[in-house]
Amino acid sequence: MELPSGSDLHVLPGRYPIGIDPATGRLVAIQAHEGRTVHAVSAFLAPAHTVFLLSAFERDSKAPVLPLYAYAALGWGPEGFITAGRRVDPDPRQDLDNFPQAGEEDNLAELMLRDHPRNRLIKHLSHCCIVYRCPAARNFFLGRFEAPLPTSTGCNARCIGCISLQEGTGIPCTQDRIDFIPTPEEIAEVALGHIQRAEGSVVSFGQGCEGEPLTNWRTLMEAITLIRAQTREGTINLNTNASKPEILEHLFDAGLDSIRVSLNSAREELYTRYFRPRDYTFEDVVHSMDRASSKGRFVSINYFSFPGITDEPDELAAMSRLQERTRFDMIQWRNLNIDPDLYLNKLGGKRSTPLGILRMMDLLKKRFPALRYGYFNPALRWKKGLRVEG
């Protein structure tokens, strides 16, 4: 496909691009051209797009570890840059062209800070908006779509690719983790304001700038109770590792509508090697998904897609078993942001011939026709106890 608008281009230091010699058909690593060193390149696809192929390169032994981005294949075609992937969600909520170019949301953030000078969560989100250009934070101040509710400073996993905390790895974090726990009142103020302003609103705990929200579950429960005491409108969502099934029960009872569960794999061994859980197991995650479905809550998988792992035949079989057991509603086909070599080395083991991400998608859809694909948390509304898409 043509490179989507809003994508970024990356140079990969210490890595040489691999091409196909048209004369011999062999793979060749190009280290220099006309006396100049050549570097591999890649694309970081715009939100709502899933990567099908990674950039092909040969790594020099002294090459640095790459930062936490997804490294899609990048080429050149008749119309310009091309890549391998697909748009999996038509929702425009994070399309670059859908944001003001003059920083309108920055002005709105400053105005909201003046109106709510004591709300530390609004101050934190203004930093995410102005400094990091976080699409979720920008949408909050623009009064639309999905608003982030970061709340947790700690985590009970040690994910290799954690984007807010890296200790002694030499990998730079893409954003700072929140360093305080907002009060339930601060959270409710943010959430209620967004629900009142935004059509089809979603408010979500569990953001890239925090740890695992379930480690701070009492604050979440009190905040949800405050929100639901004033309105039944809006979707309250939790992005989570789903490590605490019994705690999720309390949040559902308080009024939590949906959960999005992060998985790099439906295979326990690969999951454990990436997430490195401290006080829970993969089975706890499965139990949480099952309980959520049993209570009629909307369950999505935040699938850290990685070509060559996600599309292995064993992964297809494992994901099929997980769907049959937990009856989850949706797969959000997101891309794992990590140095490909680092990830493969950490997972270890022998790899089987992949099916291809597109074929993986097609086969799962054929087995489970009702399974929804996308990229974002959907807005839901509730009527007579039944979940209906809004």
N, C-alpha and C positions, 0 to 999 in steps of 0.2 A: 504494500500500500504506500501511497505518498506519505511522507512524514507529516503527522498531524500538527496542526497549528498549536503552538504552546509547548512544543517539545524542545528539549535542549540537546546540544551536541557536546560530546566529551572527547578529549584527547586522553589516551591511556598510556601514561609514562612507563617506560621499560617493557613495552609490549609491542611486538611486531605483527602487522596485519598479515593474514593468510589469504591467499587468492588461489585461483585455479589457472595453471599455465594452459593457455588455449592450444598450444602445440602438442602437449603431452597428456593433458587432462589430469596432471598430478597437482596435489596441494603444495604450495610454495609459500614460505614465510619471507616477506620482503623486509630486509633490514636497512637498506639504503637505496637512494635514488639520486643519480647525478651527484654523487659524493656527499649527500646530505642524509642524516639519520631520519628514518621513517618511523612514525608511531601509529599504532592502531587507533581507531576511533569508534565511537558508539553513540547511540541515541538514548536519551531518557524520555520515554514517551509521555505525552500529556495525560492527565487523569482521564479515566473512563476507557483507557486502552490497555489491552493485555498483550505482552510480548510473546511471540512464537519462536523466535530464534535469538540467541545471544551473539554478540560480536565474536568473530573468530580471530584468535591471536596466539602468538607464541610468546611465553613470558620469559624475560631475562631473569637470571638467578638473583640479581640485585634489585629487581623491580619492587617498588613500595607496594604495600597493601592499598587497595583502592578504597575510597570513601564509600559510604552507604547509599549507593544508588543502584538502579537496575541498568544493565548494560546491553541494550538491544542492538542487533545487527543493523548496520547502516551502509547503504549503498547509494549509487547515483543512477538515475534513469532519465528518460527523455524529458520528463517534466521537473526534474530536480532531485532532491534527496528522497530516498525510499527506505522503507524498513519492513520488518516482518512482524505483523500483529493484526489486531482487529479492535474496533470499537465495540465494547461489550455492554455499554449502558448509554442510552440516548439522553439521559438526564444532563442538562447543561450547567449544573450547579457549580462546576469548577472549570468550565471552559474559559481560557484566558480572554477570548474575545467578549466574554459576557461580563467582564469587570471594567469599571471606569478606568480610563487611562490617566486621569489627572489626580489620582489619589483621593477621590471623594470620600472613601471609607476612612482615610486617615483623619479628615476633618470631623467626620461623624464620631470617631473614637474619642477625639479630644472633647467634643461636646458632651458625650456620654460620661466621660470622666468628671467633667465639671458638675454634671447633674447627680453623679453618684461617687463623690470623692472618697467615701469610706469603704467602698466595695473593692476589695483586693483582687477578686477574680476578674472584674472588668479591667482593672489596671494590667493584670497579667495578659489578658486577651488583647489588649491594645498593643502590648509589646510584640505579641505573636503576629498581629496584623501589620504593624508599621515596620518592624525590623525583619521578620522572617517572611513576610508576605504570605502567611498561611491562608490558603483559600477558605478554610472553615471559619477562621477568625474574621476574615474580610466579609464573609457572608453574614456573620452575626451582626457586625456594625452596619451592614447594608440592609438588615432586617429581612432576610430571606433564607429559604431552604433550611439547612441544618446548622445548629449552633453547638459549639464544643463546650463541655463542662469538665475541664480537668480538675482533679481533686486529690490525687494520690502522689505522695512523695516516695513511697516504697514499692517494692515488687517481690513476689515470691518465685520468680523465674530469673534466669540469667541468660537471656537470649543472646546468641552470638551476634545477631544483627540489630541489637537494641539501638534505636536512633537517639535516645535521650540520656544514656548512661553507658560509658565504656571505661573500665578500670584496668589500666596497665596493658592495653592491647595495642596502643599506638594508632587506633582508628578514631578519627575525629567524629564527634557527634554532630548531627545536622541541626540540632536545636537543644536549648537548655531545658532541663526538667524543672517543673514547678517546685519551688522550695518552701511552700507553706501549704497547710490544709485549710481551704476555705470553710467557713461555717455553713450549716444548712441554710441559714437565712440569706447569706451571700449567693449561694447556688440557686435558691428559689427565686431570688430577685432577677438574676440573669435569665433563668429559664422562663419565668412567667412573662417577662418583658418580651422575649423572643416569640413565645407562643401567641401573644396578643398582636404582635406586629406582622408575623410571617404567615402567609397562606401555605397550608400543607406543611406545617412546621414539624421539625424533628430536633430534639435536644439530646445530646449524647455524652455520657460519661465514657472515659477511656480514650485518651488522645495520645498523639505522639510525644507530647510534652509532659508526660507523666508516667508513673509506674502502673501497677495493677490496681484498678479501683476496688476490687473485692478485699484488698488489705485494709481498706478504710470504709467498710460496708455500713457501719452504723451512721456515719455522716450521710452516706447515700440514702439510706432508708429514711432518715429524718427529713432530708431534702425532698425526696419523692413524696412523702406524706404531706409536706407543706404545699407542694405544687398541686397535688391531687385534691387537697382541701379547698382549693380555689377554682380549679378547672378540670374538666375531663377532656378538654381539647388538647391537640398536639400529641406527638409520639415521644415517649421517654424511652430512650435506647441505651443499652450498655454494651460498649466494646470491651471484651474481656478475654482472659485465658480460660475462664469457666472452671477454675480450679476448686471451687467450694460449692458443691451442689446444695448443701443444707443452708448456706447463707443466701443463695439465689432465691430459695423459697420465701425468705423474709422480704426480699425486694419485690418479688412478684406480688405478694400479698399487699405491699404498700402501694403498688400501682405501676410497676415496671412493665412496659409493653413488649419490648423485643430485646434480643441479645444478638451480638455478632461475635462469634468465637474464632479466635485466631488459630490457624493451623498451617504449618509448613508441609504436613503430610498426615494422611490417615493411618500411616504405619507407626506403631508405637515406638519402635526403635529409632526411626528417623526423627520423629517428634521429640523424643527425649534428648537426642544428641544436639538438636538445635535449641530447644527451650531450656534445657538443663533445670528442671523444676526443683525447688527447694523442699517443699512440704506437701506435694501432691503428686498424683500419677496421671497418666493418660486416661486410665479408667475413670478417674474423677471427672475429667472433661466430658467423656462420653455420657456419664450419668447426668451431668448438668444439662446437656443437650436433650437427653431423653425426658428429664423432668420438665424442661421448658416446653417441649412439644406436648407433653401430657396435659399441661395447664393451658394449652391453646395459645401460647405465646409464639410470636414470629421468630424463627431461628435462622440466622445466616451464618455462613462460614466465611471468614476473612482468609481466603486461600492465598498463601504466599507462593504464587506460581513461579516455577523455575524450570525452563526447558531442560529435559534430560533427567529430571527427577519426578516432577509432577506428572509427566506423561509416560512413565514406565508402566508396563502391564500390571505389575504387582500393586502399583498405586491405584490403578483403575479398579482392581478387585477389592482393595481395602476401602476405597471411598464408596464403592457400591455396598459393601457390608455396613459401613457407618450410616448410610442413608436408610437402609432397610431397618436398622436398629433404632435410629433416633428420629427419623422422618423429618429432617431439617427442610426448610422451605427454599433456601436460596444459597447459591455460591457467588460470592463476590470475587471475581477473578482478578485479584491484585498481583502486583509483581514484587518478588522478594528483592529488597534493596541490600545487596551484599557483593563483595568481591567474589566472582564465580569460583576461582581457584580455592579461596579460603573456605567457601561453603562445601565444595566437593571433598576437600581434605578433612574437614570436621565430620562429615557424614561417614566417610570411609566406605569400605565394601566395594564389591564389583557392581558395575552398572549394567543393566540389560538394555537392549535396543529399544529406544523410545518409540512411542506411537506417533508423537507429534501432538502439540497442545490442541490444535484444531480438531484432530481426530478424537482426542481424549474428550473434548467438549461434546462432540457429536455422539460418541458412544454412550456417555453418561445420560445425555438427553434422550437417547433412544430407549435406554433402560428405564428412565424415570421422566416421563413426558411432563409431569407437573412441576418438576424442579425448575426454579427460576434462576436465570443468570443475570448478573449485573455487576456494579462496581460500588454503588452507594447504598446507604441505609434508606429503605423506602419509608415514606410517610404512610401511616396507618390510621384508620378511624375505627371506632368500636360502636356497634349497634346491637342491642339485645344480646349481648354476650358473645357475639360472633365477630371474628376479625374480618374486615373488608378493606381492600386496598383503597386509599384515598387519592 
